[in-house]
Amino acid sequence: MNRIDGYIAAPFTPMLENGDLNLNLIPEYTSYLIRNNLDGAFICGSTGEGALLNKEERMALVEKWIEASKGKLKIVVHTGGTNLRD
């Protein structure tokens, strides 16, 4: 396991007006964090609306963050959830 250190942001999850994920904003978001010398992102936590997302949405979000960061950010994922159906 790798040590988690440095500056880690807890970003919000971009959504469309209808409540769907807006994954198209993630590459711009990762670029912003990298330009501002952050070391990583903690996604799907309470700041990132993680408790409100279902398993498929959380997985899509994680995959997009990993893809968009291109190994330049540490991606830390909160894996807990409150959705009883998941």
C-alpha positions in Angstrom: 0.0 0.0 0.0 1.3 3.5 -0.9 1.5 6.2 1.7 -1.0 9.0 1.2 0.6 12.3 1.7 0.8 15.8 0.2 -2.1 18.1 -0.7 -5.3 16.1 -1.4 -8.4 17.9 -2.6 -11.9 16.7 -1.8 -13.7 17.8 -5.0 -17.4 18.0 -5.5 -19.0 15.8 -8.1 -20.1 17.7 -11.2 -23.7 17.0 -12.1 -26.2 18.1 -14.7 -29.4 19.9 -13.8 -31.3 16.6 -14.0 -29.0 15.0 -11.4 -26.9 12.8 -13.8 -23.1 12.8 -13.5 -21.3 15.3 -15.7 -18.2 13.3 -16.4 -17.2 15.6 -19.2 -15.9 18.1 -16.6 -13.5 15.7 -14.9 -10.6 16.2 -17.3 -10.7 19.9 -16.8 -11.0 19.5 -13.1 -7.9 17.2 -12.9 -6.0 19.7 -15.0 -6.9 22.4 -12.6 -5.7 20.4 -9.6 -2.4 19.5 -11.4 -1.8 23.1 -12.4 -2.3 24.2 -8.8 0.3 21.7 -7.5 -2.1 19.4 -5.7 -1.0 15.8 -5.2 -4.3 14.0 -5.3 -8.1 13.9 -5.1 -10.3 12.2 -2.5 -13.4 11.3 -4.5 -16.8 9.9 -3.5 -16.6 11.2 0.0 -19.3 13.4 1.6 -17.9 16.5 -0.2 -18.2 14.7 -3.5 -21.8 13.5 -2.9 -20.6 9.9 -2.6 -23.4 8.9 -0.3 -26.0 10.0 -2.9 -24.5 8.0 -5.8 -25.3 4.4 -6.6 -22.6 1.8 -7.3 -22.6 2.3 -11.1 -22.3 6.1 -10.7 -19.5 5.8 -8.2 -17.6 3.3 -10.5 -18.0 5.6 -13.5 -16.8 8.5 -11.5 -13.7 6.6 -10.2 -12.8 5.3 -13.7 -13.1 8.8 -15.2 -10.9 10.4 -12.5 -8.2 7.7 -12.9 -8.3 8.1 -16.7 -8.3 11.9 -16.6 -5.5 12.2 -14.1 -3.1 10.1 -16.3 -1.1 9.0 -13.2 -0.4 12.6 -12.2 -2.7 12.6 -9.2 -3.2 10.2 -6.4 -6.8 9.1 -6.5 -8.2 8.1 -3.1 -11.7 6.7 -3.2 -14.2 6.5 -0.4 -15.8 3.1 -0.8 -18.6 3.2 1.8 -22.2 3.9 0.8 -25.7 4.3 2.2 -27.7 2.9 -0.7 -29.3 -0.3 0.6 -29.9 -1.6 -2.9 -26.1 -1.7 -3.6 
